[in-house]
C-alpha cells in the first residue's frame, strides 16, 4: 500500500467534509500528530487507528486500500 496516496485520500475526504485536523482528532479520539503523520504518508498507523478515522470520514477500507495499491 502506498502510504502517500493513502494519506492523500484521508486528507481529501477530511477537507471535503470541511473538517480541520483538530476536529477530526477530537471526533475520532486519534492524536492530531498521528493524523498529520498519516496525511503526510509517514508512520505505520494501527488498524484500530485507521478504522476510527474512517468511521468519522465515512470511508470504506476496501475502497481506500484499492486506491492505494
N, CA and C of each residue as an Amber inpcrd file, in Angstrom:
protein
   207
   0.8420000  -1.1740000   0.0000000   0.0000000   0.0000000   0.0000000
   0.8890000   1.2390000   0.0000000   0.6060000   2.1780000  -0.8600000
   1.3530000   3.4300000  -0.9420000   0.8100000   4.3720000   0.1330000
   1.6120000   4.6270000   1.1610000   1.1520000   5.4380000   2.2850000
   0.9060000   6.9000000   1.9130000   1.6190000   7.3930000   0.8980000
   1.3930000   8.7810000   0.4760000   0.0190000   8.9340000  -0.1660000
  -0.3530000   7.9900000  -1.0210000  -1.6780000   8.0380000  -1.6440000
  -2.7490000   7.8210000  -0.5880000  -2.5010000   6.8830000   0.3220000
  -3.4290000   6.6100000   1.4120000  -3.6800000   7.8890000   2.2200000
  -2.6110000   8.5820000   2.5850000  -2.7270000   9.8310000   3.3380000
  -3.4330000  10.9130000   2.5500000  -3.1880000  10.9450000   1.2550000
  -3.8410000  11.9340000   0.3940000  -5.3540000  11.7090000   0.3700000
  -5.7700000  10.4610000   0.3080000  -7.2060000  10.1430000   0.3140000
  -7.8420000  10.6120000   1.6230000  -7.1600000  10.3620000   2.7270000
  -7.6640000  10.7970000   4.0400000  -7.8030000  12.3210000   4.0590000
  -6.7630000  13.0210000   3.6390000  -6.7610000  14.4850000   3.6480000
  -7.8660000  15.0500000   2.7480000  -8.0090000  14.4820000   1.5510000
  -9.0350000  14.9740000   0.6180000 -10.4390000  14.7880000   1.1750000
 -10.6940000  13.6460000   1.7870000 -12.0230000  13.3930000   2.3570000
 -12.2720000  14.3120000   3.5460000 -11.2610000  14.5100000   4.3880000
 -11.4020000  15.4140000   5.5370000 -11.7140000  16.8280000   5.0640000
 -10.9970000  17.2700000   4.0490000 -11.2370000  18.6080000   3.5050000
 -12.6080000  18.7150000   2.8580000 -13.0530000  17.6740000   2.1840000
 -14.3750000  17.6740000   1.5510000 -15.4800000  17.8030000   2.5990000
 -15.2190000  17.2940000   3.8040000 -16.1890000  17.4070000   4.8970000
 -15.9970000  18.6930000   5.7100000 -15.0560000  19.5180000   5.2700000
 -14.7450000  20.7960000   5.9300000 -14.3400000  20.5990000   7.3920000
 -13.5380000  19.5670000   7.6180000 -13.0230000  19.2870000   8.9590000
 -11.5590000  19.6800000   9.0280000 -11.1730000  20.2910000  10.1120000
  -9.7670000  20.5540000  10.3730000  -9.1830000  19.3060000  11.0210000
  -7.8680000  19.1810000  10.9680000  -7.2280000  18.0310000  11.6050000
  -7.6000000  17.9500000  13.0840000  -7.6580000  19.0840000  13.7320000
  -8.0030000  19.1270000  15.1550000  -9.4130000  18.5750000  15.3960000
 -10.3500000  18.9390000  14.5330000 -11.7200000  18.4500000  14.6770000
 -11.7920000  16.9390000  14.4690000 -11.0710000  16.4520000  13.4740000
 -11.0280000  15.0170000  13.2310000 -10.3980000  14.3060000  14.4230000
  -9.3740000  14.8970000  14.9820000  -8.7130000  14.3270000  16.1450000
  -9.6810000  14.1840000  17.3120000 -10.4220000  15.2210000  17.5880000
 -11.3760000  15.2060000  18.6970000 -12.4700000  14.1710000  18.4560000
 -13.0250000  14.1700000  17.2570000 -14.1350000  13.2670000  16.9520000
 -13.7070000  11.8030000  16.9220000 -12.4920000  11.5370000  16.4700000
 -12.0370000  10.1530000  16.3230000 -11.2980000   9.6360000  17.5510000
 -10.8170000  10.5510000  18.3770000 -10.0180000  10.1380000  19.5250000
  -8.5880000   9.7800000  19.1480000  -8.1740000  10.1840000  17.9470000
  -6.8160000   9.9230000  17.4540000  -6.0080000  11.2100000  17.6040000
  -4.8070000  11.0930000  18.1110000  -3.9510000  12.2710000  18.3170000
  -3.7440000  13.0370000  17.0080000  -3.7470000  14.3590000  17.1160000
  -3.5870000  15.2030000  15.9380000  -2.2440000  14.9220000  15.2460000
  -1.1980000  14.6370000  16.0130000   0.1160000  14.3120000  15.4170000
   0.0240000  13.0490000  14.5660000  -0.7790000  12.1030000  15.0180000
  -0.9560000  10.8570000  14.2620000  -1.6890000  11.1340000  12.9610000
  -2.7360000  11.9370000  13.0330000  -3.4950000  12.2910000  11.8240000
  -2.5800000  13.0120000  10.8340000  -1.7940000  13.9380000  11.3330000
  -0.8610000  14.6710000  10.4760000   0.1230000  13.7060000   9.8090000
   0.6750000  12.7860000  10.5830000   1.6250000  11.8130000  10.0330000
   0.9870000  10.9530000   8.9520000  -0.2320000  10.4970000   9.2110000
  -0.9380000   9.6690000   8.2270000  -1.1420000  10.4530000   6.9380000
  -1.5920000  11.6910000   7.0580000  -1.8390000  12.5150000   5.8730000
  -0.5580000  12.8270000   5.1070000   0.5650000  12.8290000   5.7910000
   1.8510000  13.0710000   5.1380000   2.4510000  11.7930000   4.5590000
   1.7710000  10.6690000   4.7720000   2.2590000   9.3950000   4.2450000
   3.3790000   8.8050000   5.0610000   3.4400000   9.1810000   6.3360000
   4.5110000   8.6970000   7.2100000   3.9290000   7.8210000   8.3100000
   4.7920000   7.0970000   8.9570000   4.3830000   6.2670000  10.0750000
   3.7170000   4.9810000   9.6160000   3.2800000   4.2150000  10.5860000
   2.6400000   2.9410000  10.3270000   1.4620000   2.8170000  11.2930000
   0.3330000   3.4860000  10.9750000  -0.7870000   3.5110000  11.9240000
  -1.4170000   2.1290000  12.1180000  -1.8520000   1.8920000  13.3330000
  -2.5380000   0.6410000  13.6560000  -3.8940000   0.6090000  12.9520000
  -4.3490000  -0.5740000  12.6610000  -5.6570000  -0.7530000  12.0080000
  -6.7460000  -0.0840000  12.8360000  -6.6600000  -0.2070000  14.1500000
  -7.6450000   0.3970000  15.0620000  -7.7160000   1.9130000  14.8430000
  -6.5730000   2.5260000  14.6740000  -6.4970000   3.9690000  14.4380000
  -7.1310000   4.3240000  13.0970000  -6.7850000   3.5720000  12.0770000
  -7.3390000   3.8200000  10.7450000  -8.8540000   3.6860000  10.7650000
  -9.3530000   2.6580000  11.4270000 -10.8040000   2.4350000  11.4660000
 -11.5390000   3.5510000  12.2020000 -10.9360000   4.1110000  13.2350000
 -11.5590000   5.2450000  13.9440000 -11.6950000   6.4510000  13.0110000
 -10.6310000   6.7200000  12.2600000 -10.6470000   7.8440000  11.3200000
 -11.6620000   7.5850000  10.2100000 -11.6500000   6.3690000   9.6770000
 -12.5830000   6.0180000   8.5980000 -14.0330000   6.1550000   9.0360000
 -14.3080000   5.8140000  10.2870000 -15.6740000   5.9240000  10.7880000
 -16.1600000   7.3740000  10.7300000 -15.3360000   8.2940000  11.1660000
 -15.7010000   9.7150000  11.1590000 -15.8060000  10.2350000   9.7320000
 -14.8900000   9.8260000   8.8630000 -14.8700000  10.3110000   7.4880000
 -15.8150000   9.5430000   6.5650000 -16.4360000   8.4990000   7.1090000
 -17.3500000   7.6520000   6.3330000 -16.6620000   7.0830000   5.0940000
 -15.4730000   6.5410000   5.3250000 -14.6930000   5.9120000   4.2640000
 -14.7850000   4.3990000   4.3880000 -14.6850000   3.7230000   3.2680000
 -14.6920000   2.2690000   3.2240000 -13.2560000   1.7850000   3.0760000
 -12.8090000   0.9500000   3.9890000 -11.4240000   0.4810000   3.9970000
 -11.0400000  -0.2160000   2.6870000 -11.9320000  -1.0120000   2.1550000
 -11.6450000  -1.7520000   0.9210000 -11.4120000  -0.7930000  -0.2420000
 -12.2510000   0.2140000  -0.3580000 -12.1430000   1.1760000  -1.4700000
 -10.8490000   1.9680000  -1.3410000 -10.5460000   2.4720000  -0.1590000
  -9.3300000   3.2600000   0.0310000  -8.0990000   2.3970000  -0.1890000
  -8.1240000   1.1690000   0.2880000  -6.9930000   0.2660000   0.0930000
  -6.7390000   0.0170000  -1.3800000  -7.7930000  -0.1450000  -2.1480000
  -7.6600000  -0.3790000  -3.5840000  -7.0260000   0.8230000  -4.2880000
  -7.3780000   2.0230000  -3.8600000  -6.8070000   3.2360000  -4.4540000
  -5.3280000   3.3670000  -4.1300000  -4.9320000   2.8050000  -3.0040000
  -3.5560000   2.9530000  -2.5190000  -2.6080000   1.9060000  -3.0690000
  -3.1110000   0.9320000  -3.7950000  -2.2520000  -0.1460000  -4.2970000
  -1.4380000   0.3020000  -5.4960000
